[in-house]
Amino acid sequence: MRADVFLVEGGHATTRSQAQRLIAAGVQWRLADTMPWTRVAKNGDDIPAGAQVQLLDAAEARYLSRGGLKLEGALAASGIDPTGLRCLDVGQSTGGFTDCLLAHGAAQVIGVDVGQGQAHERLQGDVRVIVVEGVNARHLTPEALQEACEEALCERIEAEPEDNETQPQAPYAWMRNGGLIDDDYDDSGDAKEHEIEVFKAERAARDKARATGAIATVRQRRAGREQVDTTPAFDLIVGDLSFISLTLVLPALAPLLRPGGRLLALVKPQFELQPGQVGKGGIVRDAGLYAEVEQRIRSACADAGLQVQAWLDSPIVGGDGNREFFIHASRSAA
């Protein structure tokens, strides 16, 4: 089996891209304790079924994506401790940031992403996490976020469920038991044929209405999620957004912070500059442009009522090789 596929299917990596980074960092395998290790040279190398695998550098596998490593470094550099905090993860995607926050003790993480079906299944099953999909962070409002959270936590049930307790007793029901009756059998309560037909017609009409979505429904929290808090006010907001400038999103995020709450967002310069300022392959090659990006983000924070606490280097470059940064800002406690 291909080495990258082997690592994913064996639970050593969550995605093939993560598996490929692990291979680049160093992976070896052997078939028995007495046999020598064989180093994996490339992603397509074969690893036999049943082989033991050793990761020479497991950092890439610590979180669901390498985004978790970026946030881990930013948390350390900013001095933010997520323990016990309610957090919002904007641009959740697979969930690297969310995974990191949970590993560092966050009480709850609400993850928002414009995409669908990207969050890892491990997060979707975690009661500390609410996965909100198909929502553009630029248009977030407290009311819209709370409504989206309720939709994510609830299932739809029919407002007037079918009454299965009073369905008519069919004539000759006694025949279902092999036709065994005695002299005391009383059929006076059995429904008449026309009553059975009316009942069947009502059920058929209800089934048709259900199929077309015409039956009124109400929301009901899923089991185990009844007490989950969806209040749109957070101690910490983190973000990893692509193809949009943070300057367009910060005005929507600031009102979601509690007084004294903090923001720690990844800054990707290629999405903050004009097309003519970005080089081939989407790479920012002019280091002098970083100061321009920083000033734009600082100004956007000020306009949104946020105080910038620090401008930080990301501990890891972007997947495309771009240099990245973190903005650490806070909302006034007054």
C-alpha positions in Angstrom: 0.0 0.0 0.0 1.2 3.5 -0.8 2.9 5.0 2.3 0.7 8.1 2.5 -2.4 6.0 2.2 -1.1 3.6 4.8 -0.5 6.3 7.3 -4.1 7.7 6.9 -5.7 4.2 7.1 -3.6 3.3 10.0 -4.6 6.4 12.0 -1.2 8.0 12.0 -2.5 11.0 9.9 -5.9 12.5 9.3 -5.3 13.4 5.6 -3.0 12.4 2.9 -1.5 15.9 2.8 -0.6 15.5 6.5 0.8 12.0 5.8 3.0 13.4 3.1 4.4 16.0 5.5 5.1 13.3 8.0 6.9 11.3 5.3 9.0 14.4 4.5 9.9 14.7 8.2 10.8 11.0 8.4 8.9 7.7 8.5 10.2 4.2 8.7 8.7 0.7 8.9 9.5 -2.9 9.7 7.6 -6.2 9.7 8.9 -7.6 13.0 10.9 -6.4 16.1 13.9 -8.5 15.0 14.0 -6.9 11.5 15.8 -3.6 10.5 13.8 -0.4 9.9 13.2 0.7 6.3 13.0 4.4 5.6 10.2 5.7 3.5 11.8 7.8 0.7 8.7 9.1 -1.1 4.9 9.1 -0.7 4.4 6.3 -3.2 6.7 3.9 -1.5 5.1 0.6 -0.5 4.5 -0.3 3.1 3.4 -4.0 3.6 0.2 -4.8 5.4 0.8 -5.4 9.1 4.0 -3.4 9.2 5.1 -1.5 12.3 5.5 2.2 11.6 7.6 4.8 13.4 7.3 8.6 12.9 10.7 10.2 13.3 9.1 13.6 13.8 5.4 13.4 15.0 4.9 17.1 15.4 2.8 17.2 12.2 0.4 14.6 13.7 -0.2 16.4 17.0 -3.3 18.2 15.6 -5.8 17.5 12.9 -3.9 19.9 10.6 -0.7 21.9 10.7 -2.9 24.9 11.5 -2.9 23.6 15.0 0.9 24.0 15.2 0.6 27.6 14.0 -1.9 28.4 16.7 0.0 26.6 19.4 3.0 28.8 18.7 0.8 31.9 18.6 -0.8 31.0 21.9 2.6 30.7 23.5 3.9 33.9 22.0 0.9 35.9 23.1 0.6 34.4 26.5 -3.1 33.4 25.9 -4.3 30.4 27.9 -7.5 28.9 26.5 -8.3 26.9 29.6 -12.0 27.2 30.4 -12.7 29.7 27.6 -15.6 29.9 25.2 -14.0 30.3 21.8 -15.0 31.0 18.2 -12.9 29.5 15.4 -13.6 31.4 12.1 -12.5 29.5 9.0 -12.6 26.2 10.9 -12.0 23.9 7.8 -10.6 20.6 8.9 -10.3 21.9 12.5 -6.6 22.3 13.3 -7.2 25.5 15.3 -10.2 23.9 17.1 -8.2 20.8 17.9 -5.4 22.9 19.4 -7.8 25.0 21.5 -9.4 21.8 22.9 -6.0 20.3 23.6 -5.2 23.5 25.6 -8.3 23.2 27.7 -10.9 25.3 25.9 -14.4 24.8 27.4 -16.2 25.2 24.1 -15.3 26.0 20.5 -17.9 27.1 17.9 -16.4 26.7 14.5 -17.6 28.6 11.5 -16.8 27.9 7.8 -18.2 28.9 4.5 -17.7 25.4 3.2 -19.5 22.1 3.8 -18.4 18.8 5.2 -14.8 19.8 6.0 -14.6 19.4 9.8 -13.1 16.2 11.0 -15.6 13.6 12.3 -13.8 13.6 15.6 -14.8 17.2 16.2 -18.3 16.7 15.0 -18.8 14.1 17.7 -17.3 16.2 20.5 -19.9 17.8 22.7 -17.6 20.8 23.3 -17.7 21.7 19.6 -20.5 23.2 17.5 -19.7 22.9 13.7 -21.5 25.7 11.8 -21.2 25.2 8.0 -22.1 27.4 5.0 -21.7 30.7 6.8 -19.6 33.6 5.5 -17.7 35.2 8.4 -18.0 38.5 6.7 -21.8 38.5 7.3 -21.8 37.2 10.8 -24.0 38.9 13.4 -24.7 37.7 16.9 -28.2 36.8 16.0 -27.3 35.0 12.8 -24.6 33.0 14.6 -26.9 31.9 17.4 -29.5 30.9 14.9 -26.9 28.9 12.9 -25.7 27.2 16.1 -29.3 26.1 16.9 -29.7 24.7 13.5 -26.5 22.7 13.9 -27.5 21.4 17.3 -31.1 20.5 16.5 -33.0 18.0 14.5 -36.4 18.7 12.9 -39.4 16.8 14.2 -43.0 17.0 13.0 -45.0 19.6 15.0 -47.9 17.1 15.2 -46.5 13.6 15.3 -48.5 10.7 14.0 -50.9 9.2 16.5 -50.0 5.5 16.5 -51.9 4.8 19.7 -55.4 5.2 18.3 -55.2 3.7 14.8 -58.3 1.7 14.0 -58.5 -2.0 14.8 -59.0 -3.7 11.5 -62.0 -6.1 11.0 -61.1 -9.8 11.5 -58.0 -8.8 13.4 -58.4 -12.0 15.3 -57.3 -13.9 12.2 -53.8 -12.6 12.7 -53.5 -15.1 15.6 -54.2 -18.1 13.6 -58.0 -17.6 13.7 -58.3 -18.9 17.2 -61.2 -17.3 19.0 -63.5 -18.3 21.7 -67.2 -17.7 22.5 -66.3 -14.5 24.4 -64.7 -12.8 21.4 -66.2 -9.3 21.0 -65.8 -7.6 17.6 -68.0 -4.6 18.3 -65.0 -2.4 18.7 -63.5 -3.3 15.3 -63.4 -0.5 12.7 -65.7 -0.6 9.7 -64.3 -1.0 6.2 -64.9 2.6 5.3 -63.1 3.7 8.5 -60.0 1.7 7.5 -60.0 3.3 4.0 -60.3 6.8 5.5 -57.4 6.0 7.8 -55.3 4.7 4.9 -56.1 7.8 2.8 -55.0 10.1 5.7 -51.8 8.3 6.1 -51.1 8.4 2.4 -51.7 12.1 2.3 -49.4 12.7 5.3 -46.7 10.6 3.7 -47.0 12.7 0.5 -46.8 16.0 2.5 -43.8 14.7 4.3 -42.0 13.8 1.1 -42.6 17.3 -0.3 -41.7 19.1 2.9 -45.2 20.4 3.5 -45.5 19.1 7.1 -44.8 21.7 9.8 -41.8 20.9 11.9 -40.2 22.2 15.0 -36.6 22.2 16.2 -35.5 19.9 19.0 -32.0 19.7 20.5 -30.3 16.4 19.8 -29.7 14.0 22.7 -26.7 15.1 24.8 -26.8 18.7 23.4 -29.7 20.0 25.4 -27.7 22.2 27.7 -25.1 23.5 25.2 -24.6 27.3 25.4 -24.9 29.2 22.1 -24.6 32.7 23.5 -22.8 34.7 20.8 -20.2 36.3 23.1 -16.7 34.8 23.3 -13.6 35.0 25.5 -11.4 34.2 22.5 -11.8 34.4 18.7 -9.3 32.7 16.5 -9.3 32.7 12.7 -7.6 31.2 9.7 -9.2 32.6 6.6 -8.3 32.3 2.9 -9.3 34.3 -0.2 -10.6 37.2 1.9 -8.9 40.1 3.6 -9.2 40.2 7.4 -10.1 43.9 7.1 -13.5 42.8 5.7 -14.1 40.3 8.5 -12.9 42.2 11.6 -16.0 44.5 11.8 -18.2 41.4 12.1 -16.0 39.7 14.7 -15.5 42.5 17.1 -19.1 42.6 18.4 -18.8 38.8 19.1 -16.1 39.4 21.7 -16.9 39.8 25.4 -15.6 42.9 27.0 -11.9 42.0 27.7 -12.1 39.2 25.1 -9.2 38.6 22.8 -8.6 37.9 19.1 -5.8 35.9 17.6 -6.1 35.7 13.8 -3.7 34.4 11.2 -2.7 37.0 8.7 -1.9 35.8 5.1 -0.3 38.7 3.2 -1.2 37.3 -0.2 -4.9 38.0 0.6 -4.3 41.4 2.1 -2.4 42.9 -0.9 -3.5 44.0 -4.4 -3.1 41.4 -7.2 -0.2 43.4 -8.7 1.7 43.2 -5.4 1.6 39.4 -5.3 4.1 37.4 -7.3 3.7 34.3 -9.5 2.1 31.4 -7.7 0.5 33.7 -5.1 3.8 34.3 -3.3 4.6 37.6 -1.7 8.3 38.1 -2.6 8.8 41.7 -1.6 9.4 41.6 2.2 8.9 45.4 2.2 5.2 44.8 1.7 4.8 43.1 5.1 4.8 46.5 6.9 2.0 47.7 4.6 -0.1 44.6 5.5 0.6 45.2 9.2 -0.5 48.8 9.0 -3.8 47.8 7.2 -4.6 45.2 9.8 -3.8 47.6 12.7 -6.0 50.2 11.2 -8.9 47.8 10.6 -8.6 46.7 14.3 -8.8 50.3 15.4 -11.8 51.0 13.2 -13.5 47.9 14.7 -12.9 49.1 18.3 -10.1 46.6 19.0 -6.7 47.3 20.6 -3.7 45.7 19.0 -1.6 43.9 21.6 1.0 42.3 19.3 2.0 41.5 15.8 3.6 38.1 15.7 5.4 35.9 13.3 3.7 32.6 12.6 6.0 29.7 13.7 5.3 27.9 10.4 5.2 29.2 6.9 2.0 28.7 4.9 1.5 25.6 2.8 2.4 27.5 -0.3 5.6 28.9 1.2 4.3 32.3 2.1 5.4 34.0 5.3 2.5 34.5 7.7 1.7 36.4 10.8 -0.7 36.6 13.7 -2.5 39.7 15.0 -3.3 39.7 18.7 -6.0 42.2 19.6 -8.4 42.7 22.4 -11.7 44.4 23.2 -11.8 47.0 25.9 -13.1 45.7 29.2 -15.1 48.9 29.8 
